[in-house]
Amino acid sequence: MIRIHRIRIVVGEDAIDVNRHVNNLTYLRWMQDAATGHSSALGWTFERYQALGAGWFVRSHFIEYLRPAFSGDTLLVCTWVADRLAHSSTRRYAFIREDDGATIAKAETRWVFVDFESGRPVRIPAEVRNDFPVVPDDDPELVALTSRASKQAP
């Protein structure tokens, strides 16, 4: 079971804004790509959610930009489920530049599980809960990942 999902991104020119660094909206796209990639890797594709008749909707995003990222940078985007309530879950993200290990940004999304027909939040089914492990802040793999990045950051 993949607890912490990682994707590698090479920043392209299309991600750069007028300030010559990665555009804020690009981080949101990468967050969504990482989250849906993690879900698919755990067996929960869009088609499976459709068959279930319910799936995840974003309630809120929070991004803390720590350093700029530039065209040509290779970033490791890491994501994990940080908590789970009856109807919602928090997913966290770390954006780490591979060259120097610097944490570029930290983020989180509050996802709500919603019935497609009614549009209303519903309890997260056991089959979904069981397939998405919660990774606590003190998890050794997570601590190693984030502390390595922190130590190498300027």
N, C-alpha and C positions, 0 to 999 in steps of 0.2 A: 504494500500500500504506500503510495507516494504522499508523504506528510508535508514536505516542503517542495513545491514545484518550482523548477528553474527554467527560464528561457533566456537564450543569448540573443542580443540584438546589436547589430552594427548600425549606428546612427547614420542615416542617409541625409542628403541635402534637403529632401522633402520634409524633414522633421525640424528644420531650422527656421527660426522666426527673424523678424527685423533686428533683434538684438544679437543675432548671430549665435544663439544657443538653442537648445531644444525647446520647442513651443510647449506651453502648459497643456494644451489639449492633447498633445502627443502622449504625455504621461497617462492621461485618462484612457486613451486607446490601448496603450501597453498594459495597463491594469486590467482592462476588460479582456484583452487577449490572453494574459497570464491566467486570469480566473477561469475563463472558458476552457483554456487548455488543460488546466488542472482538473476541472470537472470532467472533461472528456477522457483524460488519462485514468480517472477513477471509474470510468464506465458510464458517466452521466452526460451523454450527448444531447443536443437539442432535440433530436428525434425521441430519445427516451423520456425527456421531460414532456414532450407533446403527448406521448402515449399515457403518461401519468396524469396529464391534464393540469399540471401545475409546475411552477418553476421560480427561479430567482429574479427579483427586480431590485434595482438600486434604490435605496432610501437616501443615502448620503455618501459623499466622498470627502476625504481630508487628505491633503498632500502638504508635506513640509519639504520645501526645496532647500537643500543644504549647500550645494555647489552646482555650477552650470555643467552641462554636458554639451559636447560639440560634435560636429560632423566628423565621422571617422572613429569616434569613441566606440568601444565595445562594452556594452552594459550587460550585466547579469541581473535579470529581473526575477526576484524570488517572491513567492506568495505562499501563504498558509492560512488555515482557519484558526483564528485566535480565540473565539468564543462562540457559543451557540445557546440561544434561548428557544422558547417554544416555537416562535414564528419567524425568527431572524437569526442572523449570524454576522459576525465581524470577520472580515478577511483583511490581513495585513500584507504589506509589500515592502521590499527593500530593493533599491536600485543601486547596484554596486558597479563602479567602473573597474574593468578587469586590469588595466595597465598598472594602476597604483593601489587598487583595493579600496578606494575612497567611496564612502556612501554618498551618493549624489542626492537621493531623496528617500523619504520614508512616507508611507501612505497607508490609508485604510478605507475600506468600503463597508458600509452596513447594508447587507443584502436581506431582503424580506421574501419569504416564500409565499407565493400568490397563486390562487386558483385562477386559471386562464379564463374560465367562463364567467365567473362573478367579478373578477378583478379585485377580490378581497384577500387579505392575508389569511393563511391557513397554517395549522400545525405542520411542522416539518415531519414528513413520514419517517417511520423507523428505518425503512430501507435506505433513505437518503442520509439520515443521521449516522447510521452505521458505516457508511462508505466514506464519510468526510471526518477524519480524525481531527480533534482539537489539539493544537500545539501550544502548550503554555509558554509564557515568557521565559521561564527558567529551564526550558527543554535544552539538553546538552547540545544537540545538533544546531538548534537555533542560536544559542549563545555562542557557539564556535563560529558560526557563519557571520553573525553581526559583530562579534568582538574582533575577529580577524580584520574586517573592513574598518572598524573604528581605529584599530592600532595603526593601520597603514595610512589613514587619512591625515592630511596636514593639520 
